[in-house]
Each structure stands twice: as C-alpha cells, then as structure tokens.
Amino acid sequence: MRYSITLSYNGSGFCGWQIQPADKSVQESLQNALSLILGETITVTGAGRTDTGVNAVNYVAHFDVPDGSDIEPEVLEYKLNAILGRDIAVHAIVLADNDFHARFSAVYREYKYFLHRRKDPFINGYSWFCRYRLDVGAMNEAAEYLIGTHDFRCFEKKGGNNRTSVCTIRRAGWESYTPYHVSGLGFPAEEGDYLVFTVGADRFLRNMVRAIVGSLIDVGRGKRDIRWFRELIAGGNRSEAGESVPGHALFLNAVDY
C-alpha cells in the first residue's frame, strides 16, 4: 500500500531534502522516524530535491508499506510530529493510488524567494538582506524571458545528473509585500522594502532558482542589462550567469498533481 504525506520544514538545519553522507537531511529524518514507528525499514520518495538551507511548505512525499498493514494515518501523523522535532511539521497522511509518485506525478512546482532592502532583525532567517538599489521594473522585464519552454542549463549547478535541462516555466515575476511585523506591529518601512520573486514550472534543475534570482539581481543593480539576460537563456552557460543567492530565503511552496 502506498501513502502520501504532506509536510513543511525549516531547512536551516538540513543539507537539503535528499540523503547525503554524513549530513542531516529531511528525507533521512523522516525515514528514520517512520521506520521506528512502523517497525520496519521505510523508504520515502519526495517531490524533488531542495538545496541546503532551503525551506518547504506543503511538500509532498510518498512511502510504501506491505498490503494489509494496520496503519491509522491520524495516529501516525501524531507520532511523527512528536518524534521529528520542531523543524519538520507533518500535516496529513492519506492512502494513495499505487501508481502515485510524489516526484514523477507532479505537473507543477512553485518557489518563492524573499528579500528585504531595509535592515530588519525580525526577518533575517527567512529573507535575504539585499543592500543594493534595484530597478524592479527591469527585473520583471527580464523575468518575462523565462516564460515558456527553454533549455535552462545556464542556471544549472554542475553535478545535477538530469537527463535534460529543458523546463517549462509558467510564471515568473517580482512583487512587493508587507510582513505582519510592518503592517500589524508598526515596524518602520516604505513601499518596496520587501520583495518576493515567484517562479513556477513543471520541473526545476539543481540550484536553478537561486541562480535565476542572482542573475535578475544583476539586472536590477544595473550590472547587466536585459539583453544579456535574454541571450543568457538563449545559449549561455552557468559561468556566465549571476551568483547564486543564499538558500535560507527560498521556499518551495506548491506542488500540484
């Protein structure tokens, strides 16, 4: 029998989703907890990799148990949350079709990257303090060239081992937002001090989103122009793109099937 599990995690204490030698991963933590509770070795398959420090909200995974196993999903959810600690929260466990696959059945994934341009002690753990003056209009104009089906090898970190670097991006753009400590508590801020970049696609390559954001920041700073960004997508390589931004401000926030 196959079960799907929906969870969220703070990535700051993990090397990412996938198991790595000698490093703490979300996948290994979940597998160990499930194996302990169910009394047998459990393998968990996730919707995709996330890099070191990257967070996830409503992440989806699946695991199998022998037919006839006596599992009460609500009880299992309770026990997992007790064992896993504060950095992983399990939201739901449900029986799934046997052909459901958390990774290969997914048709859409969405990430958000948060940055702030004003010194803010209350948001540093989940947003990148970007001190540069940015032309958000130019960044959004450049981001329009991401939309569609392209070979995105220019944003792929070496060692990704993907069979193809072609992805279809359906959404990409920057917008300003207001955190609650600004709107509700009165922390002083101005319009545009807090920005979020949203990008959605059928699949993503290793380190792809962080490299895209870094490249768009170069455009916003005036370090590069929009034509450069367009040509980068058309035929550039990773060494020509911008630097990857820090992972702590990146969230995988949606996986659709």
Secondary structure, DSSP 8 states (H G I E B T S, - for coil): -EEEEEEEE-GGGSS-SS-BTTB--HHHHHHHHHHHHHTS---EEESS---TT-EEEEEEEEEE--TT----HHHHHHHHHHHH-TTEEEEEEEEE-TT--TTTT--EEEEEEEEESS--TTTGGGSEE--S---HHHHHHHHGGGSEEEE-GGG--TT---S--EEEEEEEEEEE---HHHHTT-----TTSEEEEEEEES---TTHHHHHHHHHHHHHHTSS-HHHHHHHHHH--GGGS-----GGGEEEEEEE-
